[in-house]
């Protein structure tokens, strides 16, 4: 009777990539370290008052989960979303995305907490240990919005393009009922929008010698309901020109535009191809999992009949 269990377990874990498994080990190890050695939190988590000279915590904070709930959720979603995103981006780009978004997220969190301290004059903003993988997970949701926007995911009846917005709304709603929302809400917000900036403007496509994703379905206003987009688009275009004014001038000749404003080194055709690859990768993963489940069910029936 043990073989079905082994087969089902093997089928469930075969979809996870080696890189994601390695990162999951890092998250679990980080949690164990801070549980065995609580003073390690002061050196590994982001504590704004100690970031100078402990600047490395801008990097390490993202991989330290202080609660068992946090490490379980982060590990589970890392494995699930990573097995979809890594095959589309490639292992090197996937790891680069995690590193860049993690650093940018915690730099923004550091600046925000310092600003809150000077505005509110509350020292808890300076000495609250902030850490967790939730900023990266928010970035993964943005990545899924990019590559499979219209795909309905298993166990959900909503399209992937709405996942980042729903996660943000839930986090903001929960913050009204939790006393220490500063410990997680800024990382989710900045994780979402720094990952969008990276994917929208900075992510390189070596095979096409392009950068970014100019697709209309990935515009900033798509994070908001349809009726708000006429208000959001003009505001977003102002920041777009501020951030990319110089690059726009050099790319006008290529004809890569979005609402009259060119994006730096981007190609909408390549963005569409990337979405097709993402949808194909998801379908292949789901087909493999269904096949593994079917084989497990057949072996269970066979073992049951032999035992009878």
PEVEN-V177017 format. One record per backbone hydrogen bond with DSSP energy under -0.5 kcal/mol. CO is the residue of the C=O (numbers start at 1). NH is the residue of the N-H. Records with the same first field share a line. If there is no record, write none. Layout:
CO=NH + NH
//
This chain:
1=5
2=6
3=7
4=8
5=9
6=10
7=11
8=12
9=13
10=14
13=16
17=21
18=22
19=23
20=24
21=25
22=26
23=27
24=28
25=29
26=30
27=31
28=32
29=33
30=34
31=35
32=36
33=37
37=40
38=41
39=42
40=43 + 44
41=45
45=47
46=48 + 130
47=50 + 51
48=51
50=54
51=53
53=55
54=57
55=58
56=59 + 60
57=61
59=62
60=63
61=64 + 132
63=65
64=66
67=71
68=72
69=73
70=74
71=75
72=76
73=77
74=78
75=79
76=80
77=81
78=82
79=83
81=84 + 85
82=86
84=88
85=89
86=90
90=94
91=95
92=96
93=97
94=98
95=99
96=100
97=101
98=102
99=103
100=104
101=105
102=106
103=107
104=108
105=109
106=110
107=111
108=112
109=113
110=114
111=115
112=116
113=117
114=118
115=119
116=120
117=121
121=123
122=125
123=126 + 127
124=128
126=49
127=129
128=130
130=46
133=137
134=138
135=139
136=140
137=141
138=142
139=143
140=144
141=145
142=146
143=147
144=148
148=151
149=161
151=153 + 160
153=156
158=153
159=162
160=163
162=166
163=167
164=168
165=169
166=170
167=171
168=172
169=173
170=174
171=175
172=176
173=176
174=177
175=178
178=181
180=183
181=184 + 185
184=188
185=189
186=190
187=191
188=192
189=193
190=194
191=195
192=196
193=197
194=198
195=199
196=200
197=201 + 202
198=202 + 203
200=213
203=212
205=208 + 209 + 210
210=205
215=218
216=219
219=222
220=223
221=224
225=228 + 229
226=229
228=231 + 232
229=233
230=234
231=235
232=236
233=237
234=238
235=239
236=240
237=241
238=242
239=243
240=244
241=245
244=248
245=249
246=250
247=251
248=251 + 252
251=254 + 255 + 256
252=255
255=257
256=263
258=261
260=262
261=258
263=266
265=211
267=271
268=272
269=273
270=274
271=275
272=276
273=277
274=278
275=279
276=280
277=281
278=282
279=283
280=284
281=285
282=286
283=287
284=288
285=289
286=290
287=291
288=292
289=293
290=294
291=295
292=296
293=297
294=298
295=299
296=300
297=301
298=302
299=303
300=304
301=305
302=306
303=307
304=308
//
